[in-house]
Amino acid sequence: MATTFDLSDMPAADAGDLAAAMRALIEHGRGLVLLNGADASDLDIVEAALRSRCHADAQRTYAAFVRFRHLVEVFGSRRLRQLFLDKGLAVMAPALAIAATQRLNTRRGFNPQQMLTAISAALASNVETLGSRPAGVEIAPARLRAA
């Protein structure tokens, strides 16, 4: 059986590059790009931040830029937008890390359901239940009633 490659797949990027792009948008007062979408000026800010971070490595810059652009587009889906509204900024770090490595087709972008599943799994692994406290730590009933 022959192995086939889809030439429209994008190579993985460094999650730090995507985080630097998001940080540049936040510094320019455009931190809600995942909810509002990106316009040309937002993408110019991202491109400038990635070029200054990656210096002469054009392939690394391009891969990070395309991945970030498609990350913004996939958050236009109803379920991912709702997840972001429900969980807040806790979604940001897992989303950037997942977008750096998840399969990306340059024609179709990220699969919204796979992205939602991966982010939800990452968030669920960071949850600590209320009943789990270190041994010897108790909450006084009087303090609970006062709150």
Backbone as a chain_set.jsonl record, in Angstrom:
{"seq": "MATTFDLSDMPAADAGDLAAAMRALIEHGRGLVLLNGADASDLDIVEAALRSRCHADAQRTYAAFVRFRHLVEVFGSRRLRQLFLDKGLAVMAPALAIAATQRLNTRRGFNPQQMLTAISAALASNVETLGSRPAGVEIAPARLRAA", "coords": {"N": [[0.844, -1.176, 0.0], [0.595, 2.141, -0.877], [2.011, 5.066, 0.531], [0.53, 8.154, 1.056], [0.856, 11.665, 0.839], [-0.499, 14.676, 1.962], [-0.098, 17.609, 0.468], [-1.074, 20.002, 1.299], [-0.993, 20.144, 4.002], [0.169, 21.693, 6.988], [3.327, 22.254, 8.524], [4.301, 21.592, 11.968], [4.452, 24.1, 14.565], [6.211, 26.264, 16.865], [4.928, 26.554, 20.08], [5.518, 28.742, 21.62], [5.939, 30.724, 19.732], [3.356, 31.204, 18.785], [2.233, 32.109, 21.151], [3.7, 34.453, 21.485], [2.72, 35.948, 19.362], [0.069, 36.281, 20.179], [0.497, 37.699, 22.53], [1.549, 40.065, 21.478], [-0.707, 41.1, 20.195], [-2.345, 41.545, 22.426], [-0.847, 43.503, 23.753], [-1.24, 45.594, 21.997], [-3.834, 46.202, 22.469], [-5.744, 44.508, 21.391], [-6.765, 42.083, 22.317], [-9.058, 40.539, 22.237], [-9.243, 39.051, 19.965], [-9.798, 36.372, 19.441], [-12.482, 36.159, 19.895], [-13.64, 38.174, 18.324], [-12.576, 37.906, 15.805], [-10.038, 38.384, 13.249], [-8.749, 41.262, 11.701], [-7.163, 42.958, 8.908], [-5.235, 44.692, 10.037], [-4.769, 43.504, 12.517], [-3.585, 41.103, 11.71], [-1.297, 42.137, 10.562], [0.071, 43.059, 12.826], [0.534, 40.609, 14.096], [2.158, 39.358, 12.189], [4.408, 41.063, 12.175], [5.304, 40.709, 14.818], [5.983, 38.005, 14.786], [7.976, 37.971, 12.82], [9.981, 39.501, 14.052], [10.524, 37.845, 16.182], [11.336, 35.389, 15.048], [13.349, 36.091, 13.366], [15.442, 35.502, 10.769], [14.333, 33.163, 9.87], [12.253, 32.238, 7.683], [10.481, 30.159, 7.05], [9.677, 29.152, 9.533], [8.402, 31.422, 10.553], [6.299, 31.701, 8.722], [4.869, 29.275, 9.106], [4.008, 29.557, 11.777], [2.482, 31.894, 11.548], [0.402, 31.151, 9.761], [-0.783, 29.096, 11.248], [-1.655, 30.557, 13.503], [-3.483, 32.309, 12.326], [-5.436, 30.506, 11.411], [-6.192, 29.474, 13.858], [-7.545, 31.638, 14.993], [-9.661, 31.744, 13.183], [-10.933, 29.259, 13.645], [-11.995, 29.633, 16.139], [-14.217, 31.013, 15.571], [-16.249, 29.273, 15.356], [-19.305, 28.109, 16.79], [-19.312, 26.442, 19.126], [-16.657, 26.516, 20.125], [-16.383, 29.236, 20.59], [-18.286, 29.542, 22.626], [-17.131, 27.911, 24.586], [-14.861, 29.428, 25.148], [-16.078, 31.726, 26.188], [-17.278, 30.614, 28.448], [-15.147, 29.495, 29.983], [-13.138, 31.386, 29.981], [-9.946, 33.05, 30.137], [-8.507, 30.791, 30.724], [-8.613, 29.063, 28.671], [-6.83, 29.924, 26.808], [-3.953, 29.206, 26.943], [-3.952, 26.289, 26.609], [-5.181, 26.24, 24.067], [-3.36, 27.564, 22.379], [-1.129, 25.868, 22.602], [-2.16, 23.482, 21.567], [-2.881, 24.283, 18.989], [-0.387, 24.668, 17.923], [0.578, 22.158, 17.331], [-1.421, 20.45, 16.369], [-2.999, 18.761, 13.594], [-3.152, 20.591, 10.628], [-4.82, 21.708, 7.891], [-4.166, 23.622, 5.134], [-6.093, 24.529, 3.4], [-8.596, 23.97, 4.526], [-8.351, 24.524, 7.233], [-8.279, 24.208, 10.861], [-9.877, 21.388, 12.371], [-12.878, 21.986, 13.845], [-14.269, 20.415, 15.782], [-12.343, 18.553, 16.657], [-10.509, 20.32, 17.751], [-12.041, 21.453, 19.816], [-12.488, 19.167, 21.408], [-9.841, 18.511, 22.154], [-9.029, 20.823, 23.578], [-10.921, 20.841, 25.641], [-10.249, 18.451, 26.924], [-7.672, 19.09, 27.807], [-8.269, 21.158, 29.583], [-9.818, 19.762, 31.439], [-7.96, 18.104, 32.614], [-6.649, 19.788, 34.285], [-8.261, 20.324, 36.412], [-9.167, 20.395, 39.784], [-10.882, 18.576, 42.157], [-13.329, 19.59, 44.617], [-13.376, 18.061, 46.905], [-10.845, 17.058, 47.271], [-8.294, 17.557, 49.317], [-5.171, 18.347, 50.842], [-3.775, 16.045, 53.241], [-4.765, 16.445, 56.6], [-5.723, 19.033, 56.396], [-8.44, 20.916, 57.091], [-11.654, 22.424, 56.706], [-13.175, 24.778, 58.663], [-16.494, 24.546, 59.941], [-17.746, 26.932, 60.813], [-16.493, 28.941, 59.379], [-17.378, 28.371, 56.854], [-20.102, 28.977, 56.977], [-19.996, 31.725, 57.39], [-19.184, 32.764, 55.014]], "CA": [[0.0, 0.0, 0.0], [1.398, 3.35, -1.027], [1.789, 6.144, 1.482], [0.257, 9.417, 0.382], [1.033, 12.868, 1.638], [-1.31, 15.82, 1.548], [0.82, 18.745, 0.42], [-1.687, 21.186, 1.885], [-0.804, 20.111, 5.45], [1.143, 22.668, 7.476], [4.191, 21.682, 9.567], [4.082, 22.066, 13.346], [5.133, 25.349, 14.93], [6.538, 26.394, 18.276], [3.831, 27.18, 20.829], [6.006, 30.046, 22.063], [5.728, 31.691, 18.653], [1.935, 31.564, 18.807], [2.021, 32.913, 22.356], [4.269, 35.783, 21.228], [1.773, 36.643, 18.494], [-1.083, 36.668, 21.002], [0.979, 38.735, 23.45], [1.659, 41.317, 20.707], [-2.067, 41.623, 20.016], [-2.809, 42.04, 23.726], [-0.141, 44.759, 24.003], [-1.831, 46.613, 21.128], [-5.232, 46.381, 22.839], [-6.605, 43.692, 20.531], [-6.739, 40.762, 22.935], [-10.294, 39.79, 21.999], [-9.221, 38.6, 18.576], [-10.414, 35.047, 19.328], [-13.938, 36.329, 19.868], [-14.075, 39.112, 17.289], [-11.946, 37.652, 14.519], [-8.874, 39.218, 12.962], [-8.777, 42.04, 10.469], [-5.84, 43.103, 8.285], [-4.282, 45.329, 10.957], [-4.408, 42.482, 13.51], [-2.648, 40.175, 11.078], [-0.032, 42.854, 10.402], [0.718, 43.035, 14.14], [0.998, 39.237, 14.306], [3.281, 39.101, 11.283], [5.571, 41.814, 12.657], [5.794, 40.065, 16.043], [6.62, 36.737, 14.43], [9.226, 38.256, 12.104], [11.004, 39.934, 15.006], [10.866, 36.705, 17.04], [11.983, 34.32, 14.281], [14.433, 36.735, 12.613], [15.633, 35.169, 9.357], [13.736, 31.863, 9.555], [10.977, 32.546, 7.028], [9.576, 29.005, 7.114], [9.123, 29.121, 10.898], [7.478, 32.548, 10.641], [5.12, 31.398, 7.912], [4.102, 28.21, 9.758], [3.355, 30.116, 12.965], [1.478, 32.86, 11.107], [-0.749, 30.423, 9.212], [-1.443, 28.403, 12.364], [-2.351, 31.541, 14.329], [-4.631, 32.795, 11.559], [-6.462, 29.471, 11.427], [-6.694, 29.385, 15.232], [-8.549, 32.696, 15.125], [-10.823, 31.345, 12.385], [-11.655, 28.131, 14.242], [-12.75, 30.147, 17.289], [-15.47, 31.552, 15.061], [-17.301, 28.255, 15.48], [-20.183, 28.372, 17.92], [-18.931, 25.713, 20.348], [-15.395, 27.035, 20.661], [-16.67, 30.573, 21.13], [-18.981, 29.35, 23.895], [-16.138, 27.406, 25.535], [-14.045, 30.574, 25.546], [-16.891, 32.581, 27.045], [-17.524, 29.915, 29.709], [-13.924, 29.219, 30.747], [-12.304, 32.577, 30.043], [-8.561, 32.999, 29.683], [-7.934, 29.468, 30.959], [-8.627, 28.385, 27.372], [-5.791, 30.471, 25.94], [-2.716, 28.42, 26.899], [-4.14, 25.019, 25.903], [-5.507, 26.469, 22.661], [-2.124, 27.883, 21.665], [-0.299, 24.663, 22.562], [-2.79, 22.516, 20.667], [-2.794, 24.821, 17.635], [0.996, 24.559, 17.452], [0.926, 20.803, 16.919], [-2.527, 19.706, 15.768], [-3.012, 18.728, 12.128], [-3.746, 21.774, 10.02], [-4.9, 21.707, 6.448], [-4.158, 25.038, 4.777], [-7.324, 24.875, 2.677], [-9.789, 23.847, 5.368], [-8.084, 24.981, 8.591], [-8.384, 23.219, 11.934], [-11.173, 20.754, 12.545], [-13.41, 22.587, 15.08], [-14.628, 19.409, 16.79], [-11.101, 18.03, 17.231], [-9.941, 21.384, 18.578], [-12.869, 21.53, 21.018], [-12.216, 17.981, 22.219], [-8.495, 18.604, 22.705], [-8.994, 21.891, 24.59], [-11.714, 20.382, 26.787], [-9.448, 17.445, 27.64], [-6.589, 19.795, 28.494], [-8.848, 21.873, 30.725], [-10.286, 18.787, 32.428], [-6.814, 17.551, 33.335], [-6.179, 20.806, 35.226], [-9.3, 20.579, 37.4], [-9.046, 19.712, 41.064], [-12.197, 18.505, 42.77], [-13.416, 20.263, 45.902], [-13.152, 17.114, 47.991], [-9.445, 16.651, 47.4], [-7.444, 18.479, 50.068], [-4.038, 17.654, 51.459], [-4.064, 15.417, 54.538], [-4.655, 17.315, 57.764], [-6.314, 20.339, 56.137], [-9.901, 20.877, 57.21], [-12.313, 23.72, 56.676], [-14.046, 24.907, 59.834], [-17.878, 24.819, 59.542], [-18.097, 28.314, 61.085], [-15.983, 29.745, 58.276], [-18.212, 28.115, 55.695], [-21.357, 29.717, 57.145], [-19.725, 33.157, 57.315], [-19.007, 33.152, 53.601]], "C": [[0.889, 1.239, 0.0], [1.023, 4.379, 0.028], [1.562, 7.431, 0.704], [0.424, 10.569, 1.356], [0.133, 13.952, 1.083], [-0.419, 17.048, 1.618], [0.217, 20.018, 0.987], [-1.611, 21.175, 3.412], [0.329, 21.053, 5.849], [2.014, 22.008, 8.548], [3.885, 22.298, 10.937], [4.893, 23.338, 13.583], [5.46, 25.304, 16.418], [5.392, 27.114, 18.983], [4.24, 28.557, 21.355], [5.834, 31.123, 21.003], [4.274, 32.148, 18.613], [1.614, 32.429, 20.024], [2.57, 34.328, 22.172], [3.347, 36.599, 20.326], [0.568, 37.128, 19.293], [-0.694, 37.79, 21.965], [1.089, 40.084, 22.733], [0.286, 41.933, 20.477], [-2.608, 42.209, 21.313], [-2.141, 43.382, 24.046], [-0.682, 45.908, 23.158], [-3.327, 46.808, 21.397], [-6.206, 45.584, 21.992], [-6.648, 42.254, 21.027], [-7.98, 39.93, 22.698], [-10.38, 39.251, 20.573], [-9.859, 37.219, 18.417], [-11.936, 35.137, 19.299], [-14.403, 37.164, 18.681], [-13.548, 38.794, 15.9], [-10.809, 38.637, 14.289], [-9.088, 39.986, 11.674], [-7.337, 42.206, 9.966], [-4.819, 43.723, 9.236], [-3.858, 44.369, 12.069], [-3.371, 41.526, 12.942], [-1.3, 40.829, 10.813], [0.751, 42.864, 11.71], [1.305, 41.655, 14.408], [2.219, 38.96, 13.445], [4.545, 39.827, 11.748], [6.163, 41.169, 13.908], [6.521, 38.767, 15.718], [7.926, 36.959, 13.68], [10.319, 38.693, 13.066], [11.429, 38.783, 15.916], [11.691, 35.662, 16.292], [13.143, 34.817, 13.423], [14.461, 36.273, 11.163], [14.976, 33.849, 8.952], [12.331, 32.071, 8.989], [9.987, 31.391, 7.12], [8.911, 28.907, 8.488], [8.096, 30.24, 11.084], [6.184, 32.243, 9.913], [4.242, 30.336, 8.578], [3.348, 28.745, 10.976], [2.245, 31.084, 12.578], [0.221, 32.159, 10.6], [-1.497, 29.7, 10.319], [-2.218, 29.385, 13.237], [-3.602, 32.059, 13.619], [-5.765, 31.776, 11.562], [-7.003, 29.224, 12.839], [-7.781, 30.431, 15.463], [-9.818, 32.312, 14.362], [-11.615, 30.228, 13.047], [-12.434, 28.579, 15.477], [-13.999, 30.893, 16.85], [-16.604, 30.543, 15.132], [-18.05, 28.452, 16.797], [-19.704, 27.699, 19.204], [-17.625, 26.208, 20.951], [-15.57, 28.433, 21.236], [-17.343, 30.459, 22.497], [-18.035, 28.821, 24.965], [-15.269, 28.552, 26.043], [-14.811, 31.499, 26.469], [-17.132, 31.937, 28.409], [-16.276, 29.821, 30.578], [-12.981, 30.412, 30.843], [-10.887, 32.341, 29.544], [-7.875, 31.67, 29.964], [-7.845, 28.677, 29.66], [-7.403, 28.775, 26.545], [-4.551, 29.584, 25.838], [-2.914, 27.062, 26.234], [-4.434, 25.203, 24.418], [-4.254, 26.764, 21.846], [-1.228, 26.657, 21.534], [-0.859, 23.638, 21.584], [-2.689, 22.994, 19.222], [-1.38, 24.708, 17.065], [1.298, 23.183, 16.873], [-0.188, 20.042, 16.203], [-2.483, 19.794, 14.245], [-3.762, 19.951, 11.602], [-3.683, 21.63, 8.509], [-5.041, 23.158, 6.015], [-5.398, 25.458, 4.007], [-8.534, 24.908, 3.598], [-9.576, 24.334, 6.797], [-8.126, 23.851, 9.599], [-9.783, 22.621, 11.926], [-11.749, 21.278, 13.865], [-13.736, 21.555, 16.166], [-13.384, 18.82, 17.439], [-10.449, 19.067, 18.135], [-10.715, 21.502, 19.889], [-12.576, 20.364, 21.954], [-10.852, 18.079, 22.886], [-8.405, 19.678, 23.796], [-9.767, 21.469, 25.826], [-10.951, 19.351, 27.601], [-8.307, 18.096, 28.41], [-7.103, 20.55, 29.711], [-9.293, 20.911, 31.817], [-9.128, 18.198, 33.22], [-6.27, 18.526, 34.366], [-7.166, 21.067, 36.363], [-9.031, 19.76, 38.651], [-10.42, 19.731, 41.723], [-12.169, 19.143, 44.151], [-13.109, 19.339, 47.065], [-11.702, 16.737, 48.185], [-8.624, 17.752, 48.05], [-6.279, 17.688, 50.629], [-4.422, 17.112, 52.833], [-3.854, 16.42, 55.668], [-5.253, 18.699, 57.571], [-7.824, 20.201, 56.182], [-10.443, 22.295, 57.176], [-13.298, 23.767, 57.838], [-15.479, 25.226, 59.377], [-18.282, 26.274, 59.779], [-17.637, 29.231, 59.944], [-16.831, 29.549, 57.034], [-19.513, 28.9, 55.784], [-21.155, 31.209, 57.002], [-19.61, 33.627, 55.878], [-20.322, 33.2, 52.934]], "O": [[1.822, 1.348, 0.795], [-0.149, 4.535, 0.37], [2.324, 7.754, -0.207], [0.158, 10.439, 2.551], [0.021, 14.119, -0.131], [-0.029, 17.477, 2.704], [0.921, 21.016, 1.143], [-2.11, 22.097, 4.056], [1.322, 21.188, 5.133], [1.497, 21.278, 9.393], [3.293, 23.372, 11.039], [5.878, 23.61, 12.896], [5.027, 24.4, 17.133], [4.941, 28.165, 18.529], [3.394, 29.437, 21.515], [5.612, 32.29, 21.324], [3.992, 33.333, 18.43], [0.82, 33.366, 19.937], [1.973, 35.293, 22.65], [3.209, 37.809, 20.509], [0.104, 38.253, 19.106], [-1.469, 38.72, 22.187], [0.764, 41.123, 23.308], [0.13, 43.151, 20.554], [-3.258, 43.255, 21.3], [-2.794, 44.294, 24.552], [-0.593, 47.068, 23.559], [-4.009, 47.499, 20.64], [-7.377, 45.95, 21.887], [-6.574, 41.316, 20.233], [-7.96, 38.722, 22.936], [-11.471, 39.025, 20.049], [-10.409, 36.922, 17.357], [-12.599, 34.268, 18.731], [-15.451, 36.885, 18.098], [-14.028, 39.357, 14.915], [-10.641, 39.599, 15.038], [-9.552, 39.432, 10.677], [-6.406, 41.649, 10.548], [-3.656, 43.318, 9.239], [-2.713, 44.413, 12.518], [-2.397, 41.181, 13.612], [-0.269, 40.156, 10.837], [1.971, 42.695, 11.7], [2.433, 41.536, 14.886], [3.203, 38.391, 13.919], [5.635, 39.256, 11.713], [7.384, 41.089, 14.047], [7.558, 38.467, 16.309], [8.886, 36.215, 13.881], [11.472, 38.292, 12.909], [12.571, 38.747, 16.374], [12.643, 35.112, 16.846], [13.844, 34.009, 12.814], [13.566, 36.63, 10.396], [15.061, 33.46, 7.788], [11.347, 32.078, 9.728], [8.784, 31.616, 7.254], [7.72, 28.612, 8.587], [7.048, 30.032, 11.695], [5.097, 32.5, 10.431], [3.02, 30.473, 8.614], [2.179, 28.417, 11.178], [1.185, 31.098, 13.204], [-0.894, 32.53, 10.967], [-2.728, 29.693, 10.326], [-3.329, 29.077, 13.668], [-4.652, 32.226, 14.24], [-6.931, 32.148, 11.701], [-8.151, 28.808, 12.996], [-8.816, 30.138, 16.062], [-10.926, 32.533, 14.849], [-12.846, 30.245, 13.015], [-13.44, 27.959, 15.824], [-14.763, 31.359, 17.695], [-17.774, 30.898, 14.988], [-17.479, 28.907, 17.788], [-19.694, 28.328, 20.262], [-17.507, 26.305, 22.172], [-14.968, 28.769, 22.256], [-17.004, 31.199, 23.42], [-18.119, 29.229, 26.123], [-14.976, 28.632, 27.236], [-14.248, 32.007, 27.438], [-17.186, 32.637, 29.42], [-16.346, 30.045, 31.786], [-12.108, 30.436, 31.711], [-10.658, 31.533, 28.644], [-6.763, 31.443, 29.486], [-7.077, 27.719, 29.568], [-6.989, 28.019, 25.666], [-4.141, 29.243, 24.729], [-2.12, 26.698, 25.366], [-3.983, 24.405, 23.596], [-4.109, 26.258, 20.732], [-0.635, 26.428, 20.479], [-0.103, 22.998, 20.853], [-2.437, 22.191, 18.323], [-1.206, 24.657, 15.847], [2.175, 23.049, 16.019], [0.092, 19.075, 15.494], [-1.995, 20.774, 13.681], [-4.85, 20.289, 12.068], [-2.61, 21.45, 7.933], [-5.942, 23.855, 6.48], [-5.721, 26.646, 3.97], [-9.397, 25.775, 3.465], [-10.555, 24.541, 7.513], [-8.022, 22.678, 9.239], [-10.749, 23.269, 11.523], [-11.158, 21.035, 14.917], [-13.498, 21.808, 17.347], [-13.367, 18.608, 18.652], [-9.894, 18.72, 19.178], [-10.112, 21.635, 20.954], [-12.432, 20.557, 23.161], [-10.721, 17.762, 24.068], [-7.77, 19.457, 24.827], [-9.319, 21.713, 26.947], [-10.998, 19.371, 28.831], [-8.009, 17.7, 29.537], [-6.447, 20.579, 30.752], [-9.157, 21.217, 33.002], [-9.3, 17.831, 34.382], [-5.502, 18.126, 35.241], [-6.928, 21.944, 37.193], [-8.706, 18.575, 38.575], [-11.047, 20.785, 41.833], [-11.115, 19.229, 44.782], [-12.629, 19.79, 48.105], [-11.367, 16.133, 49.204], [-8.3, 18.756, 47.416], [-6.397, 16.486, 50.864], [-5.294, 17.663, 53.504], [-2.867, 17.157, 55.677], [-5.283, 19.477, 58.524], [-8.412, 19.454, 55.401], [-9.766, 23.244, 57.571], [-14.152, 22.891, 57.974], [-15.666, 26.086, 58.516], [-19.088, 26.807, 59.017], [-18.328, 30.188, 59.596], [-16.984, 30.477, 56.24], [-19.982, 29.435, 54.779], [-22.057, 31.905, 56.534], [-19.914, 34.78, 55.573], [-20.399, 33.505, 51.744]]}, "num_chains": 1, "name": "protein.A"}
